[in-house]
């Protein structure tokens, strides 16, 4: 990426951050300077993308289409007011990376919820032999 695109993504040095955000960044920074503050445009893009994702998340598991492409398309449609320079397709790249990360987080959350649900009901029918014992006990 060129310096112009990087400058558009990163916040300027003279911007002021909320004290809570600054404290969080200091805690998350494992090495000095590894985190970079995003610009207001990037923040607006992420907020709009998160809002779109949350409205669509309940339909993701039931969709027969390509979920990733569907999300990217909807987020790009809903963020028409957020614009970047077009020399390196910054907006499309940011949306794709956001969707990849968000789908991974969502999949982990769904797996955790499914595991908790399975642990509540037990694993009495988790193997073929246990299923066979259960079905034979019903016959007797």
Backbone as JSON Lines, residues from 0, in Angstrom:
{"i":0,"aa":"X","n":[0.83,-1.18,0.0],"ca":[0.0,0.0,0.0],"c":[0.87,1.25,0.0]}
{"i":1,"aa":"X","n":[0.34,2.27,-0.59],"ca":[1.08,3.52,-0.65],"c":[0.89,4.32,0.65]}
{"i":2,"aa":"X","n":[1.71,5.33,0.81],"ca":[1.65,6.16,2.02],"c":[0.32,6.91,2.15]}
{"i":3,"aa":"X","n":[-0.28,7.24,1.02],"ca":[-1.56,7.96,1.06],"c":[-2.64,7.07,1.64]}
{"i":4,"aa":"X","n":[-2.68,5.8,1.2],"ca":[-3.69,4.85,1.71],"c":[-3.45,4.55,3.19]}
{"i":5,"aa":"X","n":[-2.21,4.39,3.57],"ca":[-1.89,4.13,4.98],"c":[-2.29,5.32,5.83]}
{"i":6,"aa":"X","n":[-2.04,6.52,5.33],"ca":[-2.44,7.74,6.05],"c":[-3.94,7.86,6.2]}
{"i":7,"aa":"X","n":[-4.68,7.32,5.21],"ca":[-6.13,7.37,5.28],"c":[-6.68,6.35,6.28]}
{"i":8,"aa":"X","n":[-5.97,5.27,6.49],"ca":[-6.4,4.23,7.43],"c":[-6.02,4.55,8.87]}
{"i":9,"aa":"X","n":[-4.87,5.15,9.04],"ca":[-4.36,5.42,10.39],"c":[-4.71,6.83,10.81]}
{"i":10,"aa":"X","n":[-4.92,6.98,12.1],"ca":[-5.27,8.29,12.64],"c":[-4.03,9.17,12.7]}
{"i":11,"aa":"X","n":[-4.26,10.46,12.6],"ca":[-3.14,11.39,12.69],"c":[-2.64,11.48,14.13]}
{"i":12,"aa":"X","n":[-1.42,11.89,14.3],"ca":[-0.79,11.92,15.62],"c":[-1.42,12.97,16.54]}
{"i":13,"aa":"X","n":[-2.04,13.99,15.97],"ca":[-2.6,15.05,16.82],"c":[-4.03,14.78,17.27]}
{"i":14,"aa":"X","n":[-4.6,13.63,16.91],"ca":[-5.97,13.34,17.33],"c":[-5.99,12.96,18.81]}
{"i":15,"aa":"X","n":[-7.1,13.25,19.43],"ca":[-7.24,12.93,20.85],"c":[-8.14,11.73,21.01]}
{"i":16,"aa":"X","n":[-7.71,10.82,21.85],"ca":[-8.48,9.62,22.12],"c":[-9.17,9.73,23.46]}
{"i":17,"aa":"X","n":[-10.26,9.04,23.59],"ca":[-10.94,8.94,24.87],"c":[-9.98,8.25,25.85]}
{"i":18,"aa":"X","n":[-10.04,8.63,27.12],"ca":[-9.12,8.08,28.13],"c":[-9.3,6.57,28.29]}
{"i":19,"aa":"X","n":[-10.54,6.08,28.2],"ca":[-10.79,4.64,28.32],"c":[-10.18,3.87,27.15]}
{"i":20,"aa":"X","n":[-10.3,4.43,25.95],"ca":[-9.71,3.77,24.77],"c":[-8.2,3.77,24.88]}
{"i":21,"aa":"X","n":[-7.63,4.87,25.32],"ca":[-6.18,4.94,25.49],"c":[-5.69,3.92,26.51]}
{"i":22,"aa":"X","n":[-6.42,3.78,27.6],"ca":[-6.05,2.81,28.63],"c":[-6.14,1.38,28.09]}
{"i":23,"aa":"X","n":[-7.18,1.1,27.32],"ca":[-7.33,-0.23,26.72],"c":[-6.2,-0.52,25.74]}
{"i":24,"aa":"X","n":[-5.84,0.46,24.91],"ca":[-4.75,0.26,23.96],"c":[-3.43,-0.01,24.68]}
{"i":25,"aa":"X","n":[-3.19,0.68,25.79],"ca":[-1.96,0.46,26.55],"c":[-1.92,-0.95,27.14]}
{"i":26,"aa":"X","n":[-3.08,-1.44,27.57],"ca":[-3.14,-2.79,28.14],"c":[-2.95,-3.86,27.06]}
{"i":27,"aa":"X","n":[-3.47,-3.63,25.88],"ca":[-3.42,-4.61,24.8],"c":[-2.09,-4.58,24.05]}
{"i":28,"aa":"X","n":[-1.34,-3.53,24.22],"ca":[-0.08,-3.38,23.5],"c":[1.0,-4.22,24.17]}
{"i":29,"aa":"X","n":[1.38,-5.33,23.55],"ca":[2.4,-6.2,24.12],"c":[3.81,-5.68,23.85]}
{"i":30,"aa":"X","n":[3.94,-4.8,22.88],"ca":[5.22,-4.17,22.56],"c":[4.91,-2.73,22.15]}
{"i":31,"aa":"X","n":[5.72,-1.81,22.58],"ca":[5.45,-0.39,22.31],"c":[5.34,-0.13,20.81]}
{"i":32,"aa":"X","n":[4.24,0.5,20.42],"ca":[4.06,0.88,19.03],"c":[3.45,-0.19,18.14]}
{"i":33,"aa":"X","n":[3.05,-1.33,18.69],"ca":[2.52,-2.39,17.84],"c":[1.07,-2.15,17.45]}
{"i":34,"aa":"X","n":[0.34,-1.36,18.22],"ca":[-1.03,-1.02,17.87],"c":[-1.08,0.37,17.27]}
{"i":35,"aa":"X","n":[-1.88,0.49,16.23],"ca":[-2.02,1.76,15.54],"c":[-3.47,2.19,15.63]}
{"i":36,"aa":"X","n":[-3.69,3.42,15.98],"ca":[-5.05,3.94,16.07],"c":[-5.61,4.13,14.66]}
{"i":37,"aa":"X","n":[-6.81,3.61,14.44],"ca":[-7.46,3.76,13.15],"c":[-8.1,5.13,13.01]}
{"i":38,"aa":"X","n":[-8.32,5.52,11.78],"ca":[-8.94,6.82,11.52],"c":[-10.44,6.76,11.81]}
{"i":39,"aa":"X","n":[-11.07,7.9,11.82],"ca":[-12.51,7.98,12.05],"c":[-13.27,7.26,10.94]}
{"i":40,"aa":"X","n":[-12.77,7.32,9.73],"ca":[-13.41,6.63,8.6],"c":[-13.39,5.13,8.81]}
{"i":41,"aa":"X","n":[-12.27,4.59,9.28],"ca":[-12.17,3.16,9.56],"c":[-13.12,2.79,10.69]}
{"i":42,"aa":"X","n":[-13.19,3.63,11.71],"ca":[-14.1,3.38,12.82],"c":[-15.55,3.33,12.33]}
{"i":43,"aa":"X","n":[-15.93,4.27,11.48],"ca":[-17.29,4.29,10.93],"c":[-17.56,3.04,10.11]}
{"i":44,"aa":"X","n":[-16.58,2.58,9.35],"ca":[-16.72,1.37,8.55],"c":[-16.93,0.15,9.44]}
{"i":45,"aa":"X","n":[-16.15,0.04,10.5],"ca":[-16.25,-1.11,11.4],"c":[-17.58,-1.1,12.15]}
{"i":46,"aa":"X","n":[-18.03,0.06,12.59],"ca":[-19.31,0.15,13.3],"c":[-20.46,-0.25,12.37]}
{"i":47,"aa":"X","n":[-20.44,0.24,11.14],"ca":[-21.49,-0.13,10.18],"c":[-21.43,-1.61,9.84]}
{"i":48,"aa":"X","n":[-20.22,-2.14,9.69],"ca":[-20.07,-3.57,9.39],"c":[-20.56,-4.43,10.54]}
{"i":49,"aa":"X","n":[-20.25,-4.04,11.76],"ca":[-20.7,-4.8,12.93],"c":[-22.22,-4.76,13.06]}
{"i":50,"aa":"X","n":[-22.81,-3.62,12.79],"ca":[-24.27,-3.5,12.84],"c":[-24.91,-4.41,11.8]}
{"i":51,"aa":"X","n":[-24.36,-4.42,10.6],"ca":[-24.87,-5.29,9.54],"c":[-24.7,-6.75,9.91]}
{"i":52,"aa":"X","n":[-23.53,-7.1,10.45],"ca":[-23.28,-8.49,10.83],"c":[-24.28,-8.94,11.89]}
{"i":53,"aa":"X","n":[-24.5,-8.11,12.88],"ca":[-25.41,-8.5,13.97],"c":[-26.85,-8.66,13.5]}
{"i":54,"aa":"X","n":[-27.25,-7.9,12.49],"ca":[-28.6,-8.08,11.97],"c":[-28.73,-9.36,11.15]}
{"i":55,"aa":"X","n":[-27.63,-9.81,10.56],"ca":[-27.67,-11.01,9.71],"c":[-27.19,-12.28,10.39]}
{"i":56,"aa":"X","n":[-26.64,-12.2,11.59],"ca":[-25.99,-13.36,12.19],"c":[-26.94,-14.52,12.45]}
{"i":57,"aa":"X","n":[-28.21,-14.25,12.68],"ca":[-29.15,-15.33,12.98],"c":[-29.52,-16.13,11.73]}
{"i":58,"aa":"X","n":[-29.25,-15.58,10.56],"ca":[-29.57,-16.29,9.32],"c":[-28.36,-17.0,8.72]}
{"i":59,"aa":"X","n":[-27.19,-16.82,9.31],"ca":[-25.97,-17.37,8.71],"c":[-25.96,-18.9,8.67]}
{"i":60,"aa":"X","n":[-26.38,-19.52,9.75],"ca":[-26.31,-20.98,9.83],"c":[-27.33,-21.66,8.93]}
{"i":61,"aa":"X","n":[-28.35,-20.94,8.52],"ca":[-29.4,-21.53,7.69],"c":[-29.25,-21.16,6.22]}
{"i":62,"aa":"X","n":[-28.25,-20.39,5.88],"ca":[-28.06,-19.92,4.51],"c":[-27.45,-21.02,3.65]}
{"i":63,"aa":"X","n":[-27.93,-21.12,2.43],"ca":[-27.37,-22.08,1.47],"c":[-26.35,-21.41,0.54]}
{"i":64,"aa":"X","n":[-26.32,-20.1,0.56],"ca":[-25.39,-19.34,-0.28],"c":[-24.02,-19.29,0.36]}
{"i":65,"aa":"X","n":[-23.07,-18.7,-0.34],"ca":[-21.74,-18.47,0.2],"c":[-21.87,-17.37,1.26]}
{"i":66,"aa":"X","n":[-21.75,-17.74,2.51],"ca":[-21.99,-16.83,3.62],"c":[-21.02,-15.66,3.58]}
{"i":67,"aa":"X","n":[-19.77,-15.94,3.32],"ca":[-18.75,-14.89,3.31],"c":[-19.05,-13.85,2.23]}
{"i":68,"aa":"X","n":[-19.33,-14.3,1.02],"ca":[-19.62,-13.38,-0.07],"c":[-20.9,-12.59,0.19]}
{"i":69,"aa":"X","n":[-21.89,-13.26,0.76],"ca":[-23.15,-12.59,1.08],"c":[-22.92,-11.47,2.1]}
{"i":70,"aa":"X","n":[-22.14,-11.76,3.14],"ca":[-21.83,-10.73,4.15],"c":[-21.05,-9.58,3.56]}
{"i":71,"aa":"X","n":[-20.05,-9.87,2.76],"ca":[-19.25,-8.82,2.14],"c":[-20.14,-7.92,1.29]}
{"i":72,"aa":"X","n":[-21.02,-8.53,0.5],"ca":[-21.92,-7.76,-0.36],"c":[-22.84,-6.87,0.46]}
{"i":73,"aa":"X","n":[-23.44,-7.4,1.52],"ca":[-24.35,-6.61,2.34],"c":[-23.63,-5.47,3.07]}
{"i":74,"aa":"X","n":[-22.43,-5.75,3.57],"ca":[-21.67,-4.71,4.28],"c":[-21.27,-3.59,3.32]}
{"i":75,"aa":"X","n":[-20.82,-3.95,2.13],"ca":[-20.45,-2.92,1.14],"c":[-21.68,-2.09,0.77]}
{"i":76,"aa":"X","n":[-22.84,-2.73,0.62],"ca":[-24.08,-2.0,0.32],"c":[-24.44,-1.03,1.44]}
{"i":77,"aa":"X","n":[-24.29,-1.49,2.68],"ca":[-24.7,-0.67,3.83],"c":[-23.68,0.4,4.22]}
{"i":78,"aa":"X","n":[-22.51,0.36,3.62],"ca":[-21.47,1.34,3.95],"c":[-21.13,2.21,2.75]}
{"i":79,"aa":"X","n":[-22.1,2.49,1.92],"ca":[-21.86,3.35,0.75],"c":[-21.43,4.75,1.14]}
{"i":80,"aa":"X","n":[-21.83,5.2,2.32],"ca":[-21.46,6.54,2.76],"c":[-20.01,6.63,3.24]}
{"i":81,"aa":"X","n":[-19.38,5.48,3.51],"ca":[-17.98,5.46,3.94],"c":[-17.11,5.28,2.69]}
{"i":82,"aa":"X","n":[-16.26,6.25,2.42],"ca":[-15.45,6.2,1.2],"c":[-13.97,6.31,1.53]}
{"i":83,"aa":"X","n":[-13.19,5.61,0.72],"ca":[-11.73,5.67,0.79],"c":[-11.23,5.97,-0.62]}
{"i":84,"aa":"X","n":[-9.94,6.28,-0.71],"ca":[-9.34,6.4,-2.04],"c":[-9.37,5.03,-2.7]}
{"i":85,"aa":"X","n":[-9.44,5.01,-4.02],"ca":[-9.62,3.74,-4.71],"c":[-8.34,3.17,-5.31]}
{"i":86,"aa":"X","n":[-7.19,3.71,-4.96],"ca":[-5.98,3.23,-5.62],"c":[-5.57,1.83,-5.19]}
{"i":87,"aa":"X","n":[-5.92,1.39,-3.99],"ca":[-5.55,0.04,-3.53],"c":[-6.75,-0.76,-3.02]}
{"i":88,"aa":"X","n":[-7.95,-0.38,-3.41],"ca":[-9.17,-1.07,-2.97],"c":[-9.18,-1.25,-1.45]}
{"i":89,"aa":"X","n":[-8.93,-0.18,-0.75],"ca":[-8.8,-0.21,0.71],"c":[-10.1,-0.67,1.37]}
{"i":90,"aa":"X","n":[-11.21,-0.16,0.91],"ca":[-12.48,-0.49,1.53],"c":[-12.8,-1.98,1.38]}
{"i":91,"aa":"X","n":[-12.62,-2.51,0.17],"ca":[-12.91,-3.93,-0.07],"c":[-11.99,-4.83,0.76]}
{"i":92,"aa":"X","n":[-10.73,-4.46,0.83],"ca":[-9.77,-5.24,1.61],"c":[-10.12,-5.21,3.1]}
{"i":93,"aa":"X","n":[-10.47,-4.04,3.59],"ca":[-10.84,-3.92,5.01],"c":[-12.1,-4.72,5.32]}
{"i":94,"aa":"X","n":[-13.08,-4.67,4.44],"ca":[-14.33,-5.41,4.65],"c":[-14.06,-6.91,4.62]}
{"i":95,"aa":"X","n":[-13.25,-7.37,3.68],"ca":[-12.93,-8.8,3.6],"c":[-12.22,-9.28,4.86]}
{"i":96,"aa":"X","n":[-11.26,-8.51,5.34],"ca":[-10.55,-8.91,6.55],"c":[-11.46,-8.88,7.77]}
{"i":97,"aa":"X","n":[-12.34,-7.89,7.83],"ca":[-13.3,-7.83,8.93],"c":[-14.21,-9.05,8.9]}
{"i":98,"aa":"X","n":[-14.74,-9.39,7.74],"ca":[-15.65,-10.53,7.63],"c":[-14.94,-11.83,7.99]}
{"i":99,"aa":"X","n":[-13.71,-12.02,7.53],"ca":[-12.95,-13.22,7.9],"c":[-12.83,-13.35,9.41]}
{"i":100,"aa":"X","n":[-12.4,-12.29,10.06],"ca":[-12.21,-12.33,11.51],"c":[-13.54,-12.52,12.22]}
{"i":101,"aa":"X","n":[-14.56,-11.82,11.79],"ca":[-15.86,-11.89,12.47],"c":[-16.5,-13.26,12.33]}
{"i":102,"aa":"X","n":[-16.34,-13.89,11.16],"ca":[-16.87,-15.25,10.97],"c":[-16.13,-16.25,11.85]}
{"i":103,"aa":"X","n":[-14.83,-16.06,12.03],"ca":[-14.09,-16.95,12.92],"c":[-14.58,-16.79,14.36]}
{"i":104,"aa":"X","n":[-14.77,-15.56,14.81],"ca":[-15.28,-15.33,16.17],"c":[-16.67,-15.93,16.33]}
{"i":105,"aa":"X","n":[-17.51,-15.76,15.32],"ca":[-18.87,-16.29,15.37],"c":[-18.87,-17.81,15.42]}
{"i":106,"aa":"X","n":[-18.02,-18.43,14.62],"ca":[-17.93,-19.9,14.61],"c":[-17.46,-20.43,15.96]}
{"i":107,"aa":"X","n":[-16.48,-19.76,16.57],"ca":[-16.02,-20.16,17.9],"c":[-17.14,-20.06,18.93]}
{"i":108,"aa":"X","n":[-17.9,-18.97,18.86],"ca":[-19.0,-18.77,19.79],"c":[-20.06,-19.85,19.62]}
{"i":109,"aa":"X","n":[-20.39,-20.17,18.38],"ca":[-21.39,-21.2,18.12],"c":[-20.91,-22.57,18.59]}
{"i":110,"aa":"X","n":[-19.62,-22.86,18.41],"ca":[-19.06,-24.13,18.87],"c":[-19.11,-24.22,20.38]}
{"i":111,"aa":"X","n":[-18.75,-23.14,21.06],"ca":[-18.83,-23.11,22.53],"c":[-20.25,-23.33,23.02]}
{"i":112,"aa":"X","n":[-21.2,-22.66,22.39],"ca":[-22.6,-22.82,22.79],"c":[-23.08,-24.24,22.55]}
{"i":113,"aa":"X","n":[-22.68,-24.83,21.45],"ca":[-23.08,-26.21,21.15],"c":[-22.45,-27.18,22.14]}
{"i":114,"aa":"X","n":[-21.2,-26.94,22.53],"ca":[-20.54,-27.81,23.51],"c":[-21.2,-27.7,24.87]}
{"i":115,"aa":"X","n":[-21.59,-26.5,25.26],"ca":[-22.28,-26.32,26.53],"c":[-23.63,-27.04,26.49]}
{"i":116,"aa":"X","n":[-24.31,-26.93,25.39],"ca":[-25.6,-27.58,25.23],"c":[-25.45,-29.1,25.29]}
{"i":117,"aa":"X","n":[-24.41,-29.62,24.67],"ca":[-24.16,-31.07,24.69],"c":[-23.8,-31.54,26.09]}
{"i":118,"aa":"X","n":[-23.05,-30.72,26.83],"ca":[-22.66,-31.13,28.18],"c":[-23.86,-31.13,29.12]}
{"i":119,"aa":"X","n":[-24.86,-30.31,28.85],"ca":[-26.06,-30.3,29.68],"c":[-26.86,-31.58,29.5]}
{"i":120,"aa":"X","n":[-26.93,-32.08,28.28],"ca":[-27.72,-33.26,27.99],"c":[-26.92,-34.55,28.12]}
{"i":121,"aa":"X","n":[-25.64,-34.44,28.32],"ca":[-24.8,-35.62,28.47],"c":[-24.41,-36.19,27.12]}
{"i":122,"aa":"X","n":[-23.54,-37.16,27.18],"ca":[-23.03,-37.79,25.96],"c":[-23.47,-39.25,25.91]}
{"i":123,"aa":"X","n":[-24.69,-39.52,26.34],"ca":[-25.11,-40.9,26.42],"c":[-25.23,-41.56,25.05]}
{"i":124,"aa":"X","n":[-25.41,-40.78,24.01],"ca":[-25.53,-41.36,22.68],"c":[-24.42,-40.87,21.76]}
{"i":125,"aa":"X","n":[-23.25,-40.65,22.31],"ca":[-22.18,-40.08,21.52],"c":[-21.42,-41.1,20.68]}
{"i":126,"aa":"X","n":[-21.54,-42.38,20.98],"ca":[-20.86,-43.39,20.17],"c":[-21.87,-44.43,19.72]}
{"i":127,"aa":"X","n":[-21.49,-45.22,18.73],"ca":[-22.39,-46.24,18.18],"c":[-22.71,-47.3,19.23]}
{"i":128,"aa":"X","n":[-21.72,-47.67,20.03],"ca":[-21.97,-48.72,21.02],"c":[-22.94,-48.24,22.1]}
{"i":129,"aa":"X","n":[-22.83,-46.96,22.49],"ca":[-23.76,-46.42,23.48],"c":[-25.16,-46.32,22.89]}
{"i":130,"aa":"X","n":[-25.25,-45.98,21.62],"ca":[-26.55,-45.93,20.97],"c":[-27.17,-47.32,20.92]}
{"i":131,"aa":"X","n":[-26.36,-48.32,20.65],"ca":[-26.83,-49.7,20.59],"c":[-27.32,-50.15,21.97]}
{"i":132,"aa":"X","n":[-26.56,-49.86,23.02],"ca":[-26.98,-50.23,24.38],"c":[-28.31,-49.57,24.73]}
{"i":133,"aa":"X","n":[-28.47,-48.31,24.35],"ca":[-29.69,-47.6,24.66],"c":[-30.89,-48.18,23.92]}
{"i":134,"aa":"X","n":[-30.7,-48.5,22.62],"ca":[-31.79,-49.06,21.86],"c":[-32.16,-50.46,22.33]}
{"i":135,"aa":"X","n":[-31.18,-51.28,22.74],"ca":[-31.44,-52.61,23.25],"c":[-32.18,-52.53,24.6]}
{"i":136,"aa":"X","n":[-31.79,-51.58,25.42],"ca":[-32.47,-51.43,26.73],"c":[-33.93,-51.0,26.56]}
{"i":137,"aa":"X","n":[-34.24,-50.29,25.5],"ca":[-35.61,-49.9,25.24],"c":[-36.45,-51.09,24.79]}
{"i":138,"aa":"X","n":[-35.82,-52.0,24.08],"ca":[-36.53,-53.2,23.59],"c":[-36.87,-54.12,24.74]}
{"i":139,"aa":"X","n":[-35.97,-54.3,25.67],"ca":[-36.17,-55.22,26.79],"c":[-37.18,-54.71,27.68]}
